[in-house]
Amino acid sequence: MGEKTILLIGTYDTKDPEMRYIEECISAQGGNVLTMDVSVLGDPTTPTDISKHDVAAAGGMTIDEVIALGDENKAFRVMSRGAATLVAQVYADGKFDGMLATGGTMGTDLALDCAQALPMGVPKYIVSTVSFSPLIPPHRLAPDIQMILWAGGLYGMNSVCRSSLSQAAGAVLGAARAVQRPQRDRPMIGMTSLGSSCLRYMKTLKPALEERGYEVAVFHSTGMGGMAFEKLAGEGAFCCVMDFCMQEFANMLAGSLVSSGRDRLTNAGRAGVPQMVAPGALDLLDFAGWQDIPDQYADRPFHEHNRLIKSAVFNAKERRAAIREMAGRLKQSTGPTHFFLPTGGVEEWDREGQEAHDPEALAEMVDEARNVMPAVASTTEIDAHINDDAFCDAVLKQFDKWMNDGVVKAT
């Protein structure tokens, strides 16, 4: 297994005892520690491996210049930039196996940037006084980040604080020892979907594509899943994407918190990855289960999926606007793009007799897609529902063509 090294990030001027306690916990379990001080004003009791001077320099300033800014927020922006830069560099040099950072709001803000700088599969933990807080927007979270509440950790050590810190130390070291990093020994297809009751095509497509020799990763499009999908697409992890669930995309346009960020539907195209796209679940506007439905959507058809998520339904005008925005983003693609238009429906709850059934709004969406999509992507219209076999048949036919033409990397 080999001894694993954990990069430990914190403000050693104000949290020196807590940071040293975490070091002891990791060392007691046989791990190694690489320390990074992101303080501004004070100094640690003993030097760290990466000093605040190193961090400031990586952020483009000296620590004296950072202090001279005279503003805590501006100072930590510089330190955040420097810390994230160094995290990426030091990891690329093979000097650590997992990251653990601590903080209140300032330290957490910095730690989130550091986590984003690391590839997926690298254990990344943050012990924070604001873990799970709505203060943290989804787009700031690395797709595989782990957070632990720093209970009782605002000022000074205590038994409650030690409980949080020791759990974090054990968790990150255990993860570094146990993790199996994503392998890229087979071409991988990235696919988006929504559960298995709303969209079901992956049940047919995944085994069919695996029979062709491909690995298939299906991402649950409820916010974080789309963020992971977009990050991997931008890194070139996929030989092809089948981005068939646009629920997060429509949510983002409407300002819903069930969103995967402003870059949805952009990274595969920017990276030149061949992409297949469909408007699956483009009709749904999601809310957290604990939210009240805003008055403007109160008279809409409504589906309560469970206590965590519920959906209202977009009207015709909103669906047209979403299709136009999809087309605008697909137009920027540098690689092959194919759009599938299932005219019979885009998710299970829009079938006749279900809560989201609105044939007039569906017809408007289909009409808009017919008008704008052929100009930006080759298009296949399917006289069927997205959950019908005909949709999967059309996708596999196009995929086989791309495979035979060398558009998609062969296995």
N, C-alpha and C positions, 0 to 999 in steps of 0.2 A: 504493500500500500504506500509506504513512504510517508515521512512526516509532512503534514500540510501546513502551509503558511497563510495566516489571516492578516489582511491589511486592516489595521484599526485606525479609524479616523475620528478625531474629536478636538475640542478646544481644551488643550492641556493646561491653559492658564487658570481656568475656572473649574475644570472637572478632573484635575490630576488624580485625586484618590479614586474616583470612579473608573478612570481609564486604566490605572495601574491594577485595580481589582479585576477588570476584564482580562488584562494580560495574564494575571496569575491564574485565572480560571482556565484560560486556553492552554497555558503552559502545563498546568497540573494534569490536563488530559492528553499531554504528549504533542500538542501543536506548537508551531512557531508563530511569532508575532512580528509584523512589520508595522511600525508606528508612524502616523502622519499627524502633525500638529497644525490645525487651521486657526489658531488663535490670532488675534491682532495686537492687543495691547500688552499682555503679560507673557511670561515664559514658564515652561514646565520645570518641575523640580530637577529632572535629569533630561538630557537631550533626547529627542526623538530621532528616528531613522530619517524621516523627511521633515524638515523644519518649516516653520511658518515663513522663513525667508525663501526657501525653495518654492513654496506654494505661491507666495506673492510674485516671485520672479516668473513663474509659469503663467501667471495672470497678467504679466506685462508691466509690473511696477515693483519698486522696492517696498519693503514693509514700512519704511518711514513715509513713503509717498502714500501708501494705503492709509496710514494713521492720519496723515495731513488732510485727507478727504474730509475729516471731521464729521462723518456721517456713518452710522453703523450699517445701514442698509447698503450704501455705496461701497463701503469697505468689504462687506461680505459678498457682494457681487463679484468683485475682483478675486477674492479668495475662492469663491465657487468656481470661477472660470479656471483658475490655476489648479485647484484640486482635481477637477474633472480631467484636465489635460494630463496631469501627472498620473492619475489612476489609469488612464488608457495606456500611457507610455510604459509605466512600470509593469502593468499586466502583460503587455506585448513582449516585454523583456523576460517574462516567465518568473517573476519574483514573488507572486502570491497566487493563492488558489481560491480565495473567497474574501469578501469585504464585509466588515462590520463598522457602521458609523453610529454615532450618538448625537443627540441634540434636542434643544427646544425648537422653537419656530425657526430661528436663524440656522442652527446646525442642521435641522431637517431639510431646509431649503437647499443648503449646500450638498447634503448627502444625496438628495434626489438627483442632482446633476451628476454626481459621481456614479450612482447606480446606472443612469442612462448611458454613461460612457463605456460600460462593460457589455460584452456580448451576452446573448441569452445562453443559459447553462452555467454561467459563473455564479455561485451562490452570493447573494447580495442581501444583507440584513441591515435594517435601521432600527435602533432603539430610540423612540421618540416620545416626547410628552404630548404629541398631537397625532399619534398613530390612529388610523381609522377615522380621522376627523374630516368633515366636509370642507375644511380649509384647504385640503389637498385636492386639486382638480385631477381628474383621471389622466390627462395627457402628461402630467409630471411623473407618473409612475412607470418605471421600467416594467415590462410585461411579466417578468418572473421575480419581482421584488417581494421580500418578506418584511413585515413590520411587526414590532413588539412594543406594546405600550410601556413607557418608562414610568411606571406607577411609583409615586412618591419620590421622584427623582429631580424635582425642581431645584432643590438646594440641599446639598449634603447627603452623606451616606446614611442608610438605615436598613433594617431587615427587609422591608418591602422592596426597596431599591435593589438590594442584592439579589432578590429573587428574580427580578426582571433581567438584570445584567448577567447573572449566571446562566439563565435559560438561553439568552442570546448567544453567549459564548459557546455553550454546548451545541446549540442549533447550527451555527455557522460552521463550526469545526466538523460536526457530524455530516452536514451537507457536503462540505468539501471532500470528505472521505468517501461519501456514498454516491455522489452525483455521477451519472453517465452522460457526458456531454453529447449533444446531437451529432450523429455521424452523417457524413455525406458520401457514403460509399455507393449509394444508389441515387439516381435522379429523384428529386422530391417534388411532388405537386402540392401546392397549398390551396385548400378549399375552405370557403366560408359557408356556414349554415346556421340554422337556428333550432336548437333542440332536435328532436326527432318527431315531435307531434305537429309542428308547424311546417317544417321543410324536411322532406324525406329522401331527396335524390342521392345523398351520400351513401345510403344503404345499398344502392345499386352501383353507383359509380366507384366507390372505394374498392370493393373486391374486383371489379372489372379492370380497373387501372393497375391493381396489384398483380393480376394475372399477366399483364403486359410488362411486368418487371419494375414498376415504379413504387416508390414509397409515397403514401398519401397522408398528409396531416390536415385534419378537419378542425377549424377554429370556430368556437361558439361566439356568434356575433352579438354579444351583449355588452360591449364596451372594451373590456380588457382583452378579449379574444381578438378583436380587430386590431388593437394596438400591437399585439404580438405578431399577427399576420403581416401588418404593414412594415414592422421593423425587419422581419426576416425577408420580406420581398425586396426591401431596399438594400439588404446585404447580399442579394443575389443567391439566397438559399434555395430558391425554387427554380426548376426548369420550366415550369408553367404554373399559372394560377387559374383557378376556377372560382372566381369571385361572384358567387350567385346569390348572396344575401346582402341586401342594401339597407337593412333596417337601421344599423348604426349610422349610415350615411344620411338617411332621411332625418334621423333623430338629431344629428349634428346641425343640419340646416334649420331645424325648428328650435334649436337651443335646448334640447332635452339633455339631462345629465347622463342618460344612457348612451354615451357617445364614445368613440374611439379616437377623437381628435380631428383637427382641421385638415390633416394630410390624408384622410381616408380616400381611397381610390386614386392615389397618385404615385406611390412608390414603385409598384411593379412597372408601370408605364415609364417612369423616369429611368429605371434601370434597364429598360429594353426587354423585360421578361415577357414572353408570349402570354397573353391574358385572354381568358374567356369570361364574359360578364353577362349577368342576367339581373332583372329587377326583382329578385325574390324578396318578399316582405317589405317592399317599398311603400306599401299602403299603411304600415303600422307606425304609430307615434307612441313611444314608450315612456312610462313614468315609474318611479320607484313605488313599490307597493304601499309604502307608508305615506305617500303624497296624496293630497287632495287633487282631483282633476280640475285644472283651471276652468273658469266659467266659459271661456271661448270654445272649449271642447266638450262642455257638459252635455250638449245635445247630440254628440256623435255616437255612432255604434261603439261598443266598448267590450273588451275582452279582459277578464281578470285571470291571469295565468296561474299565479300563486301569490303568497304573501310578500314576495320580493319584487314582482314586476307585473304591470298591467298596461294595457294598450288602448288608446283611442285610434280612430281611423282617419287618415288624411282625406280631404275632399278632392274633387277633380282638379281644381286650380292648383292646389299644393302638389299633386302628383305630376302635373305637367311641369311645374317649376323644378321638381326634383329630377325629372328626366332630362331637362335642359342642362341642369348643372352636371349631371352624369356625363352628358355628351361633351360639355366643355372640358371636363377633366380628361376624358378619354382622348380628346383631340390632341392633348399634349404628349401622348404616348410615343415613345421612340421605337417600340417593338410591335409585332403583330397583335392585333386586337380583333376579337370576334364577339359580337353581341347576339344573344339569344332572346327572342321575344315570345314568351308563352302567352297567347291571347286569351286563354281560358281561365287565367287566374294566377296569382303570384304567391300564395301561401294558403295553408289548409283552411284557415278560418274565413277566407273570402268565398268559399264554395256556397252554393245555394243552401239556405237553411242555417248557416252559421252566422255568428255575430257580425263579422266584418264584410258580409256580402253586400256589394254595391256595384252592380254591373255597369251603371252609367259612368261612375268614376273610373272603373277599370277600362272602359271603352275610350275615355278621354286620355288616359295614360298610354294606351296602345296607339292611339292616333298620334300623340306627340312623339312617341318613339319612332313610328314610321316616318315622321317628318324629318327628324333630326339625326337619328343614329346612322343611317346609311352613308352620310357624308363624313363620318368620323371612324367607322368600323365596318368591316364586312358583317352582314346581318343575316340571321336565319330566323324566320318567323315560323312558329310552331302552333298549329291549331289544336292546342291542348293545354291542360293545367300544368304548372311547374312540377307538381307531384305525380304526374302521369308518366308511364313508361316512355311515351313519345319524346319527352324532354331529354331523358337520359340517352335514348337512342340517337338523338340529334347531336348531343354533346360528344358521345363516343365516336360518331361518324366524323365529326370535325377534328377531334383529337387524332384519330387514326390518319387522317389526311395530313395534319401537321407533322405527325411522327414519320410518315412515309416521305414527306417532302423535306425532312431535315429541319423543320422549324423548331420542333421540340427535340431535345437531346435524346437519342435512342439509348436503350438499356444494354 
